[in-house]
Amino acid sequence: MDGISARLEGEALNHARFRYFPYIMAAFVAILLLSNMIGASKPSFVTLPNGTQWSFGAGVLFFPFSYILGDVLTEVYGYANARRAIWTGFAALLFMAFMAAVVVALPPAADWPGQEAYEFVFGNTWRIVLASITAFWAGEFANSFVLAKMKVMTGGRHLWTRTIGSTIVGQGLDSLIFYPLAFYGLAGWPPEQLWQVVLSQWLIKTAWEALLTPFTYVVVGFLKRREGVDVFDTDTDFSPFAKAR
């Protein structure tokens, strides 16, 4: 069936088996964990043409790749399989937060000089952990829901409209939840700066999605040809907690 995509929807999805789904899900979870563990702890900056230094969280450079893979999962494998990947990523984030809390709390060996730096990088407060996990959960499910619905509405045409459209919703919700929940009311985070960061992060993430649209087309096309199907969520239970399709 190479080069031919058979339309797959409704009850037929219950019996579908996909060759590449486990690998895409593994990449999705890996990028999610690494962008939160490595990128989130370091602020960086770029110098604007007027000489002003504009700061941003380094994780914003890589975290959007998880949304792109989320788009690929929904577009190629359907909402129900994307739901499995999102819950897997959610569980992995919870374990990462638990592991970080335990390791940071363990007393260091007497001759180890890195405890203070380790706590600075990995000792996130409960607010940041809660905000990160909640924002991911809500943003990813919104992203997947919008893309799946738009695919049915467009008859599978104009992929770019649903990848960018779903990202506008998903990344907007992600930023709108994370920053106020993590930083509202804290010293150094006046309300006007907080909302500026929310807006800038949303715009950056959406711009990343738009710039990487050609890459998304290549990956989606490759996987659809290899899997030999084109999935449409015409009879899907879109509840995040549903067990069946």
N, C-alpha and C positions, 0 to 999 in steps of 0.2 A: 504493500500500500504506500510505498515511498512516493511522496509527491501528491498523494490523494488523502484528503481529510474527510472522513465520514462523519456526518452530523450525529452527535450523541447527546441525548437528553432524557428527562423523565426517568422511568424505571430502569432503563438501560444502563444508567450510571451506577446502579447498585452492583452490577456484575463486572464493571470495567476494571482492568488491571493495566497499570502503566509502568513501563520499563524505567523511565528516568525520574519519576516522581520522588523516590527516596533521596536521590542525589541533589535535586533542587531544594528539597526540604532541609537537608543537611547544610547546604550552603546558606540558606535563609537563616537558620538558627546560628550558624557560626558567625556570620556577619553581624547579626543582632548582638550576640554576646561580646564580640571583640570591639564593636563600636561603642558599646556601653562601658566595657571594662577599660579599654585603652584610651579611647578618644574623649570620653566624657569628663575626665579629670583634668584636662589641660586646656586652658584658654590660650588662644593665639591671636594674631592680628594681621591686617593688611594695611598698607599705607595708601590712602586715597590721593587723588591728584592734587588736592589742596594741602597736602601734608599731614592731614589728620590721620591718626591711627584708629582704625575701626576694629574692635575686638569681637571675637566669635569663639564658640566652643569647637575645639578641633574635631570632635565627633561628628559634626554636621557634614564634614567632607565625605564620610563613609556610611553613616547611618541611612541616608536615602537609598543606598543599594538594597537594603532590606525591604524597602517599599517597592522597589523595582522587581525584586524577586517575588514579593507578594502579588504584584500585578501579574507576573508570569504564571504563578501558581493558580490564580483564579482564572486567567484567560485560557490557559491550556488544560488545567485539570478540574476546574469548576470550584464553586464556593465551598462545597463540603470538604474537599481535600485541602483547600486553603485554610479552612477552619481547623483541621487537624494540625496543620503546620503552625498556626497561630497559637493554639493551646500548647503545642510542644515548646515553642519559643517562650511562652509565658511561664511554663514550668521550669525551663532552663534559667530564666531570669530570676525566679524565686530561689532556685538552688544556688545561683551565683551570689545573690545577696546574703543568703544564709551562710555560705562558705566564707565570704569575705568577713562577715561579722564574727564568726568563730575564730578565724585565723588572726584577725586583728586583736581580738581579746586575749588570745593565748599569750602567756608571758614569754618574752624573748630570751634566748640564751644570753648569759651574762656578757659575753664578748661580742655580741652582734650589734653593730652600730646603726642598723637601718630601721628600727622600730618607729621612730618619729616620722620619717619619710613615708614608711609603709602606711601608717595611720593617716597621713595627709592625703595620700593617693586613693586608698581603698576604704578608709573609714567614713563612708558617707553617712549622713544622718538618716533617721527613719523617714523624714519628710521627702528627701530626694529619692530614696529607694521606692517609697510608695508612689510618688509622683511619676517616676520613670515607668514603673510597671503598669500603673493605671493608664497613663497616656498611650503606651504601646498597645495595650489591649483594646482600648476604645478606638484609637486611630487605625489600627490594622483591620479591625472588623468593619469599620465604616468604609475604609478603602476598598475592601473586598466586596462588600455589599453593593456599593455604587458601581463598581466595574462590572459585576455580574449582571446587574439590572440594565446598565447601559448597553451591554453586549446583546441582550435580547431585544432591546428597543431599536438598536441599529442594525439588527440582523447580522451581526458579526463584522460589519464594515467599519471603516474609519477607526482603527485601533488607537490612533493617537488621541482621539477625543476622549476615550474612556480611561486611558492611562493617565493623561494629564488631569482630566476632570475628577477622577477618583482620588488622585494625589492632592488636589486642591482641598477636597473635603477631609481626607484622612490626615494629611500633614497639618492642616489648619486645626483640626480637633486635637491632634497630638501636642502641638505647641500651645494651644489655648489651655490645655489641662496641665501640662508639665510645669511651665514656668510659674504661674500663679500658685499652684499647689506646693511647689518646692520652695519658692522664695518670697511670696507675698508677705509683707510686714516685717521682713528681716532688715537689719541695718545694711545700708549700702544698696538697697533695692527700692528706691522711690517709685511710686506707681507709674509715673510717666516713663521712666527708664524700663521698667518691667514690660510695659505694653509695647515699647519700641523693640525690645528683644523678641517678644512674641511675634510681632509683625515681620521683623527681619529674618528670623529663623524660618518662618512659614514661606517667605518669598524665596529664600535661598534653596530650601528643599524642593519647592515646586519648580524652580529654575533648573535644578539638577535633573529632575525628571524630564523636563522638556528637552534639555541638551542631550540626554541619553536615550531619547526616543528611537533613533536609528539602531542603537544597540538592542533595545527591547524588541524591535521588529525582527532583528536577526535571530535572537534567541527564541522568540515565540514561533517564528516560521520554522526554524530547525526542529523544535520539539514537536510541533504539530505534524510535520512530515514524518518524523521518526515514530511517533505514537500512532499516526494514521487516523486521528480523530479530531473533531472540533466540538468542544463541549458547550452546551447552552443550558443555563439554569432556569428552565421553563417550569419545573415542578419541584422546587427546592424549598425545604424548610430553612429559612434564613436566621432562625434563632441561634445565637452563639452557643447555646447549651443543648441544642438538638443532637441526638445520637444518630438519627437516620437522615438520609438525604431529603 
